[in-house]
Amino acid sequence: MNEANEVLLLERDNAGVVHPRITFFPVEELPAGDVVVRVIRSGINYKDALAVSGKGVIIRRFPMIPGIDLAGEVVSSDHPAWRIGDRVLSTGRGMGETRHGAFARFTRLPGEWLTALPEGWDADRAMLLGTAGLTAMLTVMALEAGDVLPERGAVLVTGPTGGVGGWAVVLLAQLGYRVCAATGRMSHEGYLRELGASEVIDRAELTASSKPLDLQRWSGAVDVAGGATLAGMLKHITYGGTVAACGLADDATLPASVFPFILRSIRLQGVDSVMIDATTRQTAWNRLAEIIPETLFDRFRDRTVSLTQTPHACEDLLAGRARGRILVDPHLSAP
């Protein structure tokens, strides 16, 4: 490995202000792990943007190399499952939060944290999905486990203009579900219908009723919002339905009644993509490769940036100036 390990490093001063800088970080000083990966692509998640900008309590210790997603190639391995040249990906597991992450040319990880890149995929495709795509697939699997199948009726997706919600719309539509997208940005209705939504409603409809139960409209739902949005949709889930909850974009509280649970026998299923086991991860990634048509990937692409450009790109993401996924190429020279 002749290439120096250039990284984006976050440091915090005595006043608590976070400062990003480009520097070199020896692989030997990275946390323990039995596989060294050459990072080919990463992607900027909302959590990454908060960390780099210093606007969220994401990082648990400083200094820290951020980045929670990566796709790359094994360059050194003492793990029996991986050989030099294997194409792999990794998401979550505390990368970029409790241990150095993916915004680097190289990283070192435990072999158990790696997943084989699906056959025929490149690093770009994997990172256009990243944690968001993986989470979306897990929510779909949660609905299936709750017997919410296409013939049961329409399903609802909140946050459909974001990464998780957008990929959930795509996956459900490709699997034959009738998808209703609930958004606070009705100006994006055309885009959501391109992803596969058969109906688009204003998110405010979900919180309009004060009744403990309301008209049964959806057999299941994928929710990234939490709070009043989640509480409102529960009133409309049909008997025996399931809601897969994976986010708290609106609120971490749940101001709901127990009536939907005890009178309509619905299930609220939590979904986590950070610490799931390796077998479930591989299953989810393989299903993503089976379901998503190649033509849909570029609809989620915003741009590819260098490590130097990453802090500015994070600001763009937080300010709503990006539509789709911003990828990071750590080997790209700064302009």
PEBEL-V81344 format. One record per run of one state. SS is the DSSP state (@ for helix, = for strand, . for the rest). FROM is the first residue (numbers start at 0). TO is the last residue. If there is no record, write none. Layout:
<<SS	FROM	TO> <SS	FROM	TO>>
This chain:
<<.	0	4> <=	5	11> <.	12	16> <=	17	23> <.	24	25> <@	26	28> <.	29	33> <=	34	42> <.	43	44> <@	45	52> <.	53	62> <=	63	64> <.	65	67> <=	68	76> <.	77	85> <=	86	90> <.	91	93> <=	94	94> <.	95	97> <=	98	98> <.	99	102> <=	103	103> <.	104	104> <=	105	108> <.	109	109> <@	110	112> <.	113	113> <=	114	115> <.	116	121> <@	122	144> <.	145	148> <@	149	151> <.	152	153> <=	154	157> <.	158	161> <@	162	173> <.	174	177> <=	178	182> <.	183	184> <@	185	194> <.	195	197> <=	198	201> <@	202	206> <.	207	216> <=	217	222> <.	223	224> <=	225	225> <@	226	233> <.	234	235> <=	236	244> <.	245	249> <=	250	250> <.	251	257> <@	258	262> <.	263	265> <=	266	269> <.	270	276> <@	277	290> <.	291	292> <@	293	299> <=	300	304> <.	305	305> <@	306	317> <.	318	323> <=	324	327> <.	328	334>>
